[in-house]
């Protein structure tokens, strides 16, 4: 799926009566049945320690479609620090810069430019990771960047009680995991949100802890009152993308938000 088609085409899901001045209550519409499965496998390392890994499978995107040997995908299942909820995370790594068979991309992207630059993607209200993985792979292969994405609690195989509070705070746990487990620097992470997925991006980038992310990309942003109120305090670069024929969130909403961004 091309990135241009996804974001420049016409979206015609259920109409959403949305304006910045009078945003409607958040509408969560996860797939009724998760579009993928995860399974735990246990192994013993060479040092004798027991290790558990999470396998991602049975999604609508056939993993056999892989044509890119420089792409690897890891799946993680995170526990919230303050609840019994769990979050499923996908980590797509792109090693094309060091792949001699990909001379064009290698010539375009130096190690300094890449610097483990990673996109952290928060999907819209209608999808889960199973329906999003094809796009995530496209995003990585077409940009040469690593990509992290996750399912909100209550979406896909992320277990727990879905509330507006949990929805906004899930990204905090994912960023913390990215910094402390994946060993990424905060300045190497660009937050990307689509639809209501823009809300957690604004939430994270306006907190003191995560305000120095590399950048924020908001695609057809569908924000709540708090995000609209605080978007002007984001200190990093903000980029808005909106399809001209969007029938869910009017394009003028992004034009209006742009006036409040520094």
Secondary structure as a PSIPRED ss2 file (coil, helix, strand):
# PSIPRED VFORMAT (PSIPRED V4.0)

   1 X C   1.000  0.000  0.000
   2 X C   1.000  0.000  0.000
   3 X H   0.000  1.000  0.000
   4 X H   0.000  1.000  0.000
   5 X H   0.000  1.000  0.000
   6 X H   0.000  1.000  0.000
   7 X H   0.000  1.000  0.000
   8 X H   0.000  1.000  0.000
   9 X C   1.000  0.000  0.000
  10 X C   1.000  0.000  0.000
  11 X C   1.000  0.000  0.000
  12 X C   1.000  0.000  0.000
  13 X C   1.000  0.000  0.000
  14 X C   1.000  0.000  0.000
  15 X C   1.000  0.000  0.000
  16 X C   1.000  0.000  0.000
  17 X C   1.000  0.000  0.000
  18 X C   1.000  0.000  0.000
  19 X C   1.000  0.000  0.000
  20 X C   1.000  0.000  0.000
  21 X C   1.000  0.000  0.000
  22 X C   1.000  0.000  0.000
  23 X C   1.000  0.000  0.000
  24 X C   1.000  0.000  0.000
  25 X C   1.000  0.000  0.000
  26 X C   1.000  0.000  0.000
  27 X C   1.000  0.000  0.000
  28 X C   1.000  0.000  0.000
  29 X C   1.000  0.000  0.000
  30 X C   1.000  0.000  0.000
  31 X C   1.000  0.000  0.000
  32 X C   1.000  0.000  0.000
  33 X C   1.000  0.000  0.000
  34 X C   1.000  0.000  0.000
  35 X C   1.000  0.000  0.000
  36 X C   1.000  0.000  0.000
  37 X E   0.000  0.000  1.000
  38 X E   0.000  0.000  1.000
  39 X E   0.000  0.000  1.000
  40 X E   0.000  0.000  1.000
  41 X E   0.000  0.000  1.000
  42 X E   0.000  0.000  1.000
  43 X E   0.000  0.000  1.000
  44 X E   0.000  0.000  1.000
  45 X C   1.000  0.000  0.000
  46 X C   1.000  0.000  0.000
  47 X C   1.000  0.000  0.000
  48 X C   1.000  0.000  0.000
  49 X C   1.000  0.000  0.000
  50 X E   0.000  0.000  1.000
  51 X E   0.000  0.000  1.000
  52 X E   0.000  0.000  1.000
  53 X E   0.000  0.000  1.000
  54 X E   0.000  0.000  1.000
  55 X E   0.000  0.000  1.000
  56 X E   0.000  0.000  1.000
  57 X E   0.000  0.000  1.000
  58 X C   1.000  0.000  0.000
  59 X C   1.000  0.000  0.000
  60 X C   1.000  0.000  0.000
  61 X C   1.000  0.000  0.000
  62 X C   1.000  0.000  0.000
  63 X H   0.000  1.000  0.000
  64 X H   0.000  1.000  0.000
  65 X H   0.000  1.000  0.000
  66 X C   1.000  0.000  0.000
  67 X C   1.000  0.000  0.000
  68 X C   1.000  0.000  0.000
  69 X C   1.000  0.000  0.000
  70 X C   1.000  0.000  0.000
  71 X E   0.000  0.000  1.000
  72 X E   0.000  0.000  1.000
  73 X E   0.000  0.000  1.000
  74 X E   0.000  0.000  1.000
  75 X E   0.000  0.000  1.000
  76 X E   0.000  0.000  1.000
  77 X E   0.000  0.000  1.000
  78 X E   0.000  0.000  1.000
  79 X E   0.000  0.000  1.000
  80 X C   1.000  0.000  0.000
  81 X C   1.000  0.000  0.000
  82 X C   1.000  0.000  0.000
  83 X C   1.000  0.000  0.000
  84 X C   1.000  0.000  0.000
  85 X C   1.000  0.000  0.000
  86 X E   0.000  0.000  1.000
  87 X E   0.000  0.000  1.000
  88 X E   0.000  0.000  1.000
  89 X E   0.000  0.000  1.000
  90 X E   0.000  0.000  1.000
  91 X E   0.000  0.000  1.000
  92 X E   0.000  0.000  1.000
  93 X E   0.000  0.000  1.000
  94 X E   0.000  0.000  1.000
  95 X C   1.000  0.000  0.000
  96 X H   0.000  1.000  0.000
  97 X H   0.000  1.000  0.000
  98 X H   0.000  1.000  0.000
  99 X C   1.000  0.000  0.000
 100 X C   1.000  0.000  0.000
 101 X C   1.000  0.000  0.000
 102 X C   1.000  0.000  0.000
 103 X H   0.000  1.000  0.000
 104 X H   0.000  1.000  0.000
 105 X H   0.000  1.000  0.000
 106 X H   0.000  1.000  0.000
 107 X H   0.000  1.000  0.000
 108 X H   0.000  1.000  0.000
 109 X C   1.000  0.000  0.000
 110 X C   1.000  0.000  0.000
 111 X H   0.000  1.000  0.000
 112 X H   0.000  1.000  0.000
 113 X H   0.000  1.000  0.000
 114 X H   0.000  1.000  0.000
 115 X C   1.000  0.000  0.000
 116 X C   1.000  0.000  0.000
 117 X C   1.000  0.000  0.000
 118 X E   0.000  0.000  1.000
 119 X E   0.000  0.000  1.000
 120 X E   0.000  0.000  1.000
 121 X E   0.000  0.000  1.000
 122 X E   0.000  0.000  1.000
 123 X C   1.000  0.000  0.000
 124 X C   1.000  0.000  0.000
 125 X C   1.000  0.000  0.000
 126 X C   1.000  0.000  0.000
 127 X C   1.000  0.000  0.000
 128 X C   1.000  0.000  0.000
 129 X H   0.000  1.000  0.000
 130 X H   0.000  1.000  0.000
 131 X H   0.000  1.000  0.000
 132 X H   0.000  1.000  0.000
 133 X H   0.000  1.000  0.000
 134 X H   0.000  1.000  0.000
 135 X H   0.000  1.000  0.000
 136 X H   0.000  1.000  0.000
 137 X H   0.000  1.000  0.000
 138 X H   0.000  1.000  0.000
 139 X H   0.000  1.000  0.000
 140 X H   0.000  1.000  0.000
 141 X H   0.000  1.000  0.000
 142 X H   0.000  1.000  0.000
 143 X H   0.000  1.000  0.000
 144 X C   1.000  0.000  0.000
 145 X C   1.000  0.000  0.000
 146 X E   0.000  0.000  1.000
 147 X E   0.000  0.000  1.000
 148 X E   0.000  0.000  1.000
 149 X E   0.000  0.000  1.000
 150 X E   0.000  0.000  1.000
 151 X C   1.000  0.000  0.000
 152 X C   1.000  0.000  0.000
 153 X C   1.000  0.000  0.000
 154 X C   1.000  0.000  0.000
 155 X C   1.000  0.000  0.000
 156 X C   1.000  0.000  0.000
 157 X C   1.000  0.000  0.000
 158 X C   1.000  0.000  0.000
 159 X C   1.000  0.000  0.000
 160 X C   1.000  0.000  0.000
 161 X C   1.000  0.000  0.000
 162 X C   1.000  0.000  0.000
 163 X C   1.000  0.000  0.000
 164 X H   0.000  1.000  0.000
 165 X H   0.000  1.000  0.000
 166 X H   0.000  1.000  0.000
 167 X H   0.000  1.000  0.000
 168 X H   0.000  1.000  0.000
 169 X H   0.000  1.000  0.000
 170 X H   0.000  1.000  0.000
 171 X H   0.000  1.000  0.000
 172 X H   0.000  1.000  0.000
 173 X H   0.000  1.000  0.000
 174 X H   0.000  1.000  0.000
 175 X H   0.000  1.000  0.000
 176 X H   0.000  1.000  0.000
 177 X H   0.000  1.000  0.000
 178 X H   0.000  1.000  0.000
 179 X H   0.000  1.000  0.000
 180 X H   0.000  1.000  0.000
 181 X C   1.000  0.000  0.000
 182 X C   1.000  0.000  0.000
 183 X C   1.000  0.000  0.000
 184 X C   1.000  0.000  0.000
 185 X C   1.000  0.000  0.000
 186 X H   0.000  1.000  0.000
 187 X H   0.000  1.000  0.000
 188 X H   0.000  1.000  0.000
 189 X E   0.000  0.000  1.000
 190 X E   0.000  0.000  1.000
 191 X E   0.000  0.000  1.000
 192 X E   0.000  0.000  1.000
 193 X E   0.000  0.000  1.000
 194 X E   0.000  0.000  1.000
 195 X C   1.000  0.000  0.000
 196 X C   1.000  0.000  0.000
 197 X H   0.000  1.000  0.000
 198 X H   0.000  1.000  0.000
 199 X H   0.000  1.000  0.000
 200 X H   0.000  1.000  0.000
 201 X H   0.000  1.000  0.000
 202 X H   0.000  1.000  0.000
 203 X H   0.000  1.000  0.000
 204 X H   0.000  1.000  0.000
 205 X H   0.000  1.000  0.000
 206 X C   1.000  0.000  0.000
 207 X C   1.000  0.000  0.000
 208 X C   1.000  0.000  0.000
 209 X C   1.000  0.000  0.000
 210 X C   1.000  0.000  0.000
 211 X C   1.000  0.000  0.000
 212 X C   1.000  0.000  0.000
 213 X C   1.000  0.000  0.000
 214 X C   1.000  0.000  0.000
 215 X E   0.000  0.000  1.000
 216 X E   0.000  0.000  1.000
 217 X E   0.000  0.000  1.000
 218 X E   0.000  0.000  1.000
 219 X E   0.000  0.000  1.000
 220 X C   1.000  0.000  0.000
 221 X C   1.000  0.000  0.000
 222 X C   1.000  0.000  0.000
 223 X C   1.000  0.000  0.000
 224 X C   1.000  0.000  0.000
 225 X H   0.000  1.000  0.000
 226 X H   0.000  1.000  0.000
 227 X H   0.000  1.000  0.000
 228 X H   0.000  1.000  0.000
 229 X H   0.000  1.000  0.000
 230 X H   0.000  1.000  0.000
 231 X H   0.000  1.000  0.000
 232 X H   0.000  1.000  0.000
 233 X H   0.000  1.000  0.000
 234 X C   1.000  0.000  0.000
 235 X C   1.000  0.000  0.000
 236 X C   1.000  0.000  0.000
 237 X E   0.000  0.000  1.000
 238 X E   0.000  0.000  1.000
 239 X E   0.000  0.000  1.000
 240 X E   0.000  0.000  1.000
 241 X E   0.000  0.000  1.000
 242 X C   1.000  0.000  0.000
 243 X C   1.000  0.000  0.000
 244 X C   1.000  0.000  0.000
 245 X C   1.000  0.000  0.000
 246 X C   1.000  0.000  0.000
 247 X C   1.000  0.000  0.000
 248 X C   1.000  0.000  0.000
 249 X C   1.000  0.000  0.000
 250 X C   1.000  0.000  0.000
 251 X H   0.000  1.000  0.000
 252 X H   0.000  1.000  0.000
 253 X H   0.000  1.000  0.000
 254 X H   0.000  1.000  0.000
 255 X H   0.000  1.000  0.000
 256 X H   0.000  1.000  0.000
 257 X H   0.000  1.000  0.000
 258 X H   0.000  1.000  0.000
 259 X C   1.000  0.000  0.000
 260 X C   1.000  0.000  0.000
 261 X C   1.000  0.000  0.000
 262 X C   1.000  0.000  0.000
